[in-house]
Amino acid sequence: MKLTYGIDDRPKPTAQLILGLQWLAVSVPAILIIGKVVADLYGGPAIPYLQKLFLITALVLLAQLYLGHRLPLVVGPATVLLIGILASLDAGFGAINSSLLIGGLILAGVAAAGLFKHLERLFTPRVITVVLILIAFTLAPVILDLITDGGGVAPPSHTFLFAIAFALILFIANGYLKGIWKSTLALWAIIIGSLAYVAVFGAVPMPPEGTPLALPTELLGPLAMPDVGVLAAFLVCFLALAINDLGSIRSVGGLLAADDMGKRVDRGVTVTGLGNALAGLTGVVGPVNFSLSPGVIAATRCASRFALVPAGVILALMAMSPLAIGYLSSIPGPVIGVVLAFVMVAQISAGLMLGQENNAVRTFDEGVIIGVPLLLGTIVSFLPDAVAAEFPATVRPLIANGFVVGIVAALMLEHLVYRQRHSD
């Protein structure tokens, strides 16, 4: 692929700003989608939460560009941690934040010590395929709640039909669009979908005008000692996050034939771990490097890491504007749900492609290794609250967490039950 700018090339200021805005258009939807979902779970005002999330994302992005992997990679909130949060709500947000802090520090320590390569062996192509697909499947209850959320202005059945129609249009557009339009489709979907929702159901609540520029008054989140079950569940999620981070860094590094990839991976995962520790301190969902960056590079022909600097600076400036964040947080739930479903379909597609490229399913047994965790994890994700409440509080975050159950099942099937058959 012929590139206009290489990894360490510095575009001229005007070109850098334009390219940075394109990266910003890719970054903002992910922050909004995951951030708004988690902010609603916390139950407090969404604006201060999103301000902190924008700020953490900006800081981690800039740290990655200058100190971490030093590659053109988008950073955003980790979907896999959302699953851990959903399964641990009963433990309280203090325990959740502490788990994020501890998990981030452990991840950073393992990567900084160069031990990450030993953990990679657990995650074979089949297990990684399960990880990518299971994230989407276990978020299905959240997506369902979002697309049936009328916000008091429409019946759930009406918003459901709106979501189905909007999703069909979105996937049709994805099939026809190319280049930067396709790379930024999630952003356009949020804008056009919100306008369509207002046209069909009426106005949505908007923030008051004249709000001054300011950071949130409380930058630190609550902390409490997590029990063993909550911490164990989050450590499993961090294992998956680490593999996601590794795949993103290596995919871009391989595409650009970057040098010293071993060091880039260690530095990049270390920064990701420290970013998650900082997220735990501030009480927001932790960051991860996103794997969609190769598509943006191919569309813009620009692989300069410095092209992302304006995006990071603008994200930080947005964090200081409650009014701007307020407008962004007013996006209707069904629109967020549809765009989240769109992103999760891309996640499933990536999992299937990885499995095909690595011949992950050649026999019936190998199909079982993938199929059982997916079905088991999905069933657990839809477990009624009344059933989950019957489990002891210590093990509930593990047993009632569809993602953890699915990953543990995949690891057991891959490395214990069918290990001997693979080696034959």
N, C-alpha and C positions, 0 to 999 in steps of 0.2 A: 504494500500500500504506500503510495507516494504521499508524503506529508509536507505541509507548508512550514510547520514548526516542529522541531524535535523536543524531547523531554525538557532539556535545559535551555532551550532558546527563549528569548524574551521578545514577545511581539511589541510593536510600536504601541504607545499609549492608547490611541484610538481603537486599534484592532484588539488590543487586550481588553478594553472595556466592552466592546461588542461581543467578543468571545465569552467574556465573563458573564454577561447577561444571558447568553445561551445556556451556560452551565447553571446559572441561577434558576432559570425556567425549569430545569430538570430537577434541581434540589428542593425547591419550595413545596411541590405537591407531596413528596414523601414525608416531610416534616409536618405538614398540615394534617395529612391523613392519620398517621400514627399518633401525633400529638393531640389531635382533637379527641380521638378515641380514648386515650389514657386520661386526658383532662376530665372527660365526662365520668370516668371511673372514680377519679379522686373526689368528684362532687363539689369542689370549690369553683371559684371563678376561673374560666378557661384562659383569660388574657394573661395573667401573671405566669401561669404554667407555660404557655406557648412562648412568652418572652424569654423565659429561662432556657427553654428547649432550643430556640433560635440561637441564643447566645452560646450555649454549649456546643452546638453543631458548628458554629462559626469558628470557635476556638480550636476545636479538634481538627477541622478541615485545614486551617492555617498551620497548625502544628504538624500535620501529616505532610504538607507541602514543603516545609522547611526542615523538619527534624525527623519525620517518620519515614515512610516508604519513598517519598519524593517522586510520586507518580501522579498523573492526571486522573484522580479518582474522586467520585462524589461520595460524600459522607452524609449519613442520615440516621434516624432512630431505628434500632434493630427490632424487626417484627418478632423475632424469636423471643425477645425479652417481654414483649406484650403478652405472650402466652404464659410466661412465668408469673407476670403480674395478675393476670386473670385468675390463675389457679391459687393465688396466695392472698386474695383480698381479705379473707377472714382473719389473717394474721395481723392486718393493719399495715399502714403505709410506712411506719417507722421500721418494721421488720423487712419490708420490701426494699426500702432505700438502703438499709444496712447490708442486705444480701447483694445488692448491686455494687456497693462499695467494696465488700470483701471479694466478690467474684472478679471485679475489675482489677483489684490489686494482685490477686492470684494469677490472673491471665497475664498481667504486665510482668510479674516476676518470672513466670515460666518462659515467656518469650525473651525477656532480657537475658536470662541465663542460657539461652540457646537450647532449651529442652523441648521446644514446641514440636520439633521433628519426630520425637518419640510418640507424641499423641496422635500424629498424623496417621500412624499405622492402623489405628483402630477404625479410621473412617475410610473404608474401601469405597469404590465406586457405587456399590449397591447401597451401602449405608448412607452415603452422601445423597444418593437419589431419594432415599426415604426421607432424609432431613428436609430437602428442598420441597418435596411434595407434601409432606406432613405439616409443614408450617401453614400451607394454604388450607388444607383440610381441617385442621384444628381451629382455624379462625372462622370457619363457616358459621358458628353460632353468633359471633360478633357481627359478621356481615348481615346475617338475617335480621338481627335487632336493628341495625342501622337502616336497612332499606324498608323496614316497616314502621319507622319512627316518623309519625306525622307531626310531631312538635306541637300538638294541640290545634293545628290548622287544617288537618286532613285525616280521614280514616286510614288505618294501616293498610287496608285492601287497596285504596287508591294510590298510596305511595309505593306499594309493592308493584302495581301495574306500571306506574311511572318508571320505576327502577328497571323493570324488565325491558320496556321500550327504549329507555336511555342506554342500557347495556348493549342491546342489539345494534343501535346506531354507533356506539363507541367501537365495537368490534368490527363493524363494517368499515368505519373510517380507518381503523388500524390496518385493514387489509389493502386499502388503496393509497394511503399516504406514504411518503418517502422522505428520506433525509431528516433535516432538523425538525420538520413538521411532525414526523412520526416520533422522534425522540422526545418532543415536548407535548405529546398528545395528552398526557395526564393533566398538564396545566390547562390546556384549552378545554378539556372535559370539565374541569372544576368551574371554569368561568362560564362556559356555555350552559352547562348543566344547572348551575345556580340561577342563571337568568331564566332558563326554561321552567325551573321549579317555581320561581316567583310569578312567572306568567300564568302558570296553571293553578297554583294554590294561593297566591297572594304574597304580600311582603313578609319577610323574615325579620326578626329583631336585629337592629343595627346599633353600634356603639354610639355614645353621645359625642358630638363634635366639640372641638376646642380642648381635647385632652392633651396635656403637656407631654413633652418628651421626658421619659424617666424609666429607669430600670425598676424591676419589682422591688418592693420594700423589704421583702423577706427572701434573700437569695438562698438560704440554707433550708433544707427540708428536715422533717422529723426523723430521728434515728432511734431504733430500739433493737435489743438483742434478738435476732431471729432464732426460732427453734430449729432443730436438726432437719426436720422435713422440708421447711421452706428453703433453707440454705442448700440442701442437697438438690432440690428441684431447680434452683437457679444455677447451680454448678453444672448440671446437665445442659441447661439452656446456654451457658457460657461455652461449653464444649462445642455446641452447634454454631454459636456465634463465631468462635475462633476459626472453625472450618470455613464458614461463610467469608470471613475476613481473608483467610488464606487464599481461597478460590478467587476472590475479587482482585487481590494484589497480583497473584500469579497470572491471571487471565490478561490483565493489562500489561504486565511485564513481559509476558510471552509475545503478545501482539506487537510490542514496540522493541523487542529484543533488548531489553534493558540489562545493564551489567549488574553484578553483585546482587543477584536476586535473593540469595540466602540472607544477606544483611538487610536488604530492603524488607523482607518478610518479618524478620525479628524486630526491626525498628518499628515497622508499621503496626504489628500486633501489640507491641509494647505501648505505643501511643493510644491505640484503641482501648487497651486495658485501663490505662490511666484516665482516658476520657470517660469510661464507664464508672470509675471510682469517683470522678468529679461529678458525674451525673447522679450518683447515689447520694453524695453530699448535698446537692442542690434539690434533690427530690424529683428528678425527671428520668424518663426512660433513656438508657444508654445508647451510644452511637456505634455504627459499624460502617465499613467501606462497602459501597454498593457495586454490584456486578454489571450495572447497565452502562458503565463508562465506555466500553469499547464501541458501542453503537454511536455515542456522541462523537467520539474521536473519528470514526469512519465518516460521519455525516459532515463534520466541520473540517476534516483534514488537518486538525491541530492537535498535537500531542504535548504541547507545552504545559508544564505544571503551573507556570505563572499565570496562565489564562484563567485559572480558578481563583486567583487572589482577589479580584474584584467581587466575585460571588461571595467569598468569605467575609469581606469587608461590608458588603451590602446586607448580608444576613445579620451581622453584628449591629448595624445601624437600625435595621428593622426591629431588633430586640429592644431598642430604646424607644420605640414608638407604640404605646398602648393603642393608639387610634388605628394604626395600620394593622396591628395584630388583631384588634377588635373586628375590623372588616373581614379579615381572613377567617376568624373563628365563627363568623355568622353563616358560613357555608352550611346548607341543609344536610341533615343526617343521611337521607337517601342518596344524595350526590356523593358524599364521602364513601358510603357503602359500595356504590357501583364502581367508583374509581379504585377502591381497595380490592374489590373482586377482580377488576381488570389487572391490577398489579399482581395479584395472586395467581391468575391464569398464566401470566408471564413466568412466575416462579415454577409452576407445574411444568410448563413447556421446557424451562431450563433443566429441570430434573429429568424429564424424559429424554431430552437430547444428550445429557451427560450419560445416562444409562445406555443409550444406543451407541454412542461413540466408544464406550468402554466395554461393549458386549456384556453388560451386567446381567442380562436375562437370556441364558442359552438353554437352560433346562427347567423342568418343573420345580425342582427344589429351589433354584435361584429365584423363580417367580414367587415362591412361598415366602422367601426371606423379605421380599419387598411388599407383597400383598398383605400378609398377616399384620405387620406393624401399622400399615395405612388404615386397615379396617378397624383394628383394635383402638388405635389412637382417635379415630373419628367417633367411634361409639362412646368412648370415655368423654370426649369433648361435649357430647350431647347428654351426658349423665344428669338427671334431674337434681336440683339442689338438695331436695329432701333425702335422696339416696347418698349423695356425697357427705351430707352432714352426719350420717350414721358412722362414718369412719373416725377413728381416733384423730384428734387434732394434730398429733405429731406426724402421722403418715398421710394425712389428707392431701397436702400439697403435692405429694408424689402420686398417690393412687388416683386422685381426681384430675390430674394433669395429663390430658391426652397426648401432648407432645412428649413428655417424659416417658410415659408408658410405651409409646410407639418406638422411641429411640432405644430404650432398654431392651425391648423385644427384638429390634433389629440387630443390636450388638450381640445378644445372646444367640440368636439364630445364625448369624454370620460367623461368629468366632467360637461358639461352643457346639451347638446342635449339628450344624452342617459343615464344620471345619474340616473334618477328615475327608468328606466327600469332595470338597473343593481341591484338596491336595492330591487326590487320585488322578 
